[in-house]
C-alpha cells in the first residue's frame, strides 16, 4: 500500500541550512559614510539600516576589521571638514558673526571682559550721614 510506505528523512545540505533563518541585513557602505559624516549616533545609524547596534558593530568588524567606534572616529572627520569649509565660506560671504567666531577659535581673539577706569575719584561724606 503506497499510503503506509515510510520515507527516510532527508539530510540537510549545509549550504541550504545557512540560507535558513532571518535574511542577513545588508549595509550600504556609501550611505553609512554619509551618516557618519553628518554626525549621526550609532543608534541612529543602526535604526536607519533597521538593525541593532550589535549587528552594526558586527558588520563593521566584518568589513573594516574594526569596531563601530573606531570606524566612526575616522568617517566623521569628513563631516568636520564640511562644517569647517562652510564656516569659512560664510565668513568669505560677509558674515561678521562667523568672522568673529573664527577669529576667536583660531587666532585667540576674545571679547573684552574688564573695564578700564581712569581718572580721579573723589568721595565726599556729610557729617550728618556719618554714625559717630
C-alpha positions as CSV (number, residue, x, y, z in Angstrom):
1,X,0.0,0.0,0.0
2,X,1.5,3.3,-1.1
3,X,-0.1,5.3,1.7
4,X,1.7,3.5,4.5
5,X,5.1,3.5,3.0
6,X,7.6,5.2,5.3
7,X,10.2,7.5,3.8
8,X,13.6,8.3,5.2
9,X,14.1,11.9,6.4
10,X,16.4,13.6,4.0
11,X,19.7,15.0,5.2
12,X,20.1,18.8,5.1
13,X,22.6,20.2,2.8
14,X,25.0,22.5,4.8
15,X,24.6,25.2,2.1
16,X,20.9,25.0,2.4
17,X,21.0,25.3,6.2
18,X,22.9,28.6,6.0
19,X,20.0,30.0,3.9
20,X,17.5,29.4,6.7
21,X,16.6,31.9,9.3
22,X,16.5,35.7,9.1
23,X,17.9,37.3,6.0
24,X,21.3,39.0,6.5
25,X,21.0,42.8,6.8
26,X,22.9,44.5,4.2
27,X,24.7,47.8,4.9
28,X,25.0,50.3,2.1
29,X,28.6,51.5,3.0
30,X,28.3,54.7,0.9
31,X,25.2,55.6,2.9
32,X,27.0,54.6,6.1
33,X,29.8,57.0,5.3
34,X,27.3,59.8,4.7
35,X,25.5,59.1,8.0
36,X,28.9,59.2,9.9
37,X,29.8,62.5,8.1
38,X,26.6,64.2,9.4
39,X,27.5,63.1,12.9
40,X,24.6,60.6,13.4
41,X,24.9,58.5,16.5
42,X,25.5,54.7,16.4
43,X,21.8,54.2,17.5
44,X,20.6,56.5,14.6
45,X,22.7,54.7,12.0
46,X,21.5,51.3,13.3
47,X,17.9,52.5,13.1
48,X,18.5,53.8,9.5
49,X,19.5,50.3,8.4
50,X,16.8,48.7,10.5
51,X,19.2,46.6,12.6
52,X,20.6,46.6,16.1
53,X,23.7,48.3,17.4
54,X,25.3,44.9,17.8
55,X,24.6,44.0,14.2
56,X,26.0,47.3,13.0
57,X,29.1,46.6,15.1
58,X,29.4,43.1,13.7
59,X,29.2,44.4,10.1
60,X,31.9,47.0,10.8
61,X,34.1,44.3,12.2
62,X,33.4,42.2,9.1
63,X,34.1,45.0,6.6
64,X,36.8,47.1,8.3
65,X,38.2,44.7,11.0
66,X,37.5,47.5,13.5
67,X,34.7,48.3,15.9
68,X,32.0,50.8,15.0
69,X,33.6,53.4,17.3
70,X,37.0,53.0,15.5
71,X,35.4,53.3,12.1
72,X,33.2,56.2,13.2
73,X,36.1,58.2,14.5
74,X,37.6,58.2,11.1
75,X,34.5,58.6,9.0
76,X,33.1,61.5,11.0
77,X,36.1,63.6,10.0
78,X,34.6,64.2,6.6
79,X,31.7,65.9,8.4
80,X,34.1,68.1,10.4
81,X,35.8,69.1,7.1
82,X,32.5,70.0,5.6
83,X,31.5,72.1,8.6
84,X,34.8,74.0,8.5
85,X,34.5,74.6,4.8
86,X,31.0,76.0,5.2
87,X,32.1,78.2,8.1
88,X,34.9,79.7,6.0
89,X,32.5,80.2,3.1
90,X,30.1,82.1,5.3
91,X,32.9,84.3,6.5
92,X,34.0,85.0,3.0
93,X,30.4,85.8,2.0
94,X,30.5,88.6,4.6
95,X,29.1,87.1,7.8
96,X,30.6,89.3,10.6
97,X,29.4,86.8,13.2
98,X,31.3,83.9,11.6
99,X,34.4,86.2,11.1
100,X,34.4,87.0,14.8
101,X,33.8,83.4,15.8
102,X,36.6,82.1,13.6
103,X,38.9,84.8,15.0
104,X,38.2,83.6,18.5
105,X,38.7,79.9,17.6
106,X,41.9,80.2,15.5
107,X,43.5,83.5,16.4
108,X,42.9,83.5,20.2
109,X,40.9,86.7,19.9
110,X,38.4,87.4,22.7
111,X,35.8,89.8,23.8
112,X,37.0,92.4,26.4
113,X,35.9,91.2,29.8
114,X,37.2,94.0,32.0
115,X,36.6,97.8,32.1
116,X,39.5,100.2,32.4
117,X,38.7,103.1,34.8
118,X,41.0,106.1,34.7
119,X,40.7,109.5,36.3
120,X,40.4,110.9,39.7
121,X,37.9,109.6,42.3
122,X,36.6,111.8,45.0
123,X,34.5,110.7,47.8
124,X,32.6,113.2,50.0
125,X,30.9,112.4,53.3
126,X,28.5,114.7,55.0
127,X,28.8,114.7,58.8
128,X,25.1,114.2,59.1
129,X,25.3,110.8,57.4
130,X,28.2,109.5,59.5
131,X,27.4,107.5,62.6
132,X,29.9,108.7,65.1
